[in-house]
Amino acid sequence: MGHENGNMRVQVDGYTRVCLTVIAVLLAVLIVGLWAEAVPSARPVSAAPPDTFGDPNKQRIELVAEMKKTNDQIAELVALFRSGEAKVQVSGEAGEKPAAQGAAKNVVQKRASKE
């Protein structure tokens, strides 16, 4: 590097000049390629056909029907519990003390007798 009259001068050898030229040409090709590709790739995008995932309205209707069925079954169970035709018996988990099991059964029986 040399300084002449306040200007800085950089000397570049032949190899560096060739490398910079190749990089500039490749960047120009890349820019032209991206610009040329931008026009055809701007085609409209459509969603997947409705049959791909099923009909959402039909799924909702089926879900509501199943929920109604479950609610009816729960109402049936509640009616059986209230009438006394069904009773709850609590059995303990493995490793649970027998006294705790008896206490749980007593609580359930007391609740059932109050209703």
N, C-alpha and C positions, 0 to 999 in steps of 0.2 A: 504494500500500500504506500502510496506516495502522496504528499500534499503539495499542490501547485496552486499558488494564488488563492488560498483559502478553500479550494475545492478538494474533495477527497476522491481519489481515484483507486478503483479496485481492478486488479488484473485477474482474469478468469482463464484457467487453462482449457484446453480443447475437450478433455473428458467431462469436466463440469458443464461446459457449454452444451455438449451433446445430451447429457442427462437432463438439463433444464429444458432443452428443446423437446425431448421425448415426453417429459412430464406435461409441458404446455400442450402438445399435440393430443395426448391422451385425455387431458381435461376438456379440450375442445370437442373431441369425439364423444365424450361422456355427456357433455351439455347438449350437443346436437341430438344424440340418441334419446335423452330424456325429453327434450322438446318435441321431437318427432313422435314419440310414443304417447305423449300426453293427450293428443287429439283422439286417436282411436280407442284408448282405454276409457274414455269418458262416456261409456254406454250405461244405460239405466240398469239398476240392480233391482231384482224382484225378490220377494220373500219366498220361502219354501212353500210348496203347494199345501193346501189345508189337509190333504190326506196323509201327509208325512207324519204328523203328530196326532192325528185324530181330530174329531170335531170338538172344540172346547165347550160349545153349548150342550152337546150331548153328554159330555163328561160331567158338567155341572148338574144336569138334570139327574143323572145316575147317582151322583154324590148326594144330592138332596134326598132322593128316594131312599138310599141306604141310611141316611141320618134319621129319617122319619121312622124307618123300620127299627133302628136301634132305640130310638126314643119310645116306641110302642113296647118293645121288649122290656125296657127299664121300667116303664109304667106298670107292666104286668108283674114284674118282680116286686115292686113296691106294694102293689095290691096284695100279693101273696104274703108279704111280711106283715102287713097291717092286719090281715085276716087271721094270722097265726098259722096258716098252712105251711109256711116255710120258716125255718129258724136258722140262726147263724151259730156255727160252732167254730171257735177259734182254736187251732192247734198250734203249738209252739214250733219254733224253728229248732234245728239240731243244735244241741248245746245249751238250750234255754232251761232254766230251773223249773221243776214241776210246780212249785208254789206260784210262780208267775203265770203259768198256764191256768191253774185253778182260779186265780184272781181274774184273769181275762174272761173266763167262762162265767164267773159270777156276775161280772159287770154286764155282760151281754144278756144274761138271764134276767137281771134286775130291770134293765131297760125294756126288755120284751114284756115283763109283767106290768110295767107302768103304762104301757100303751094299751 
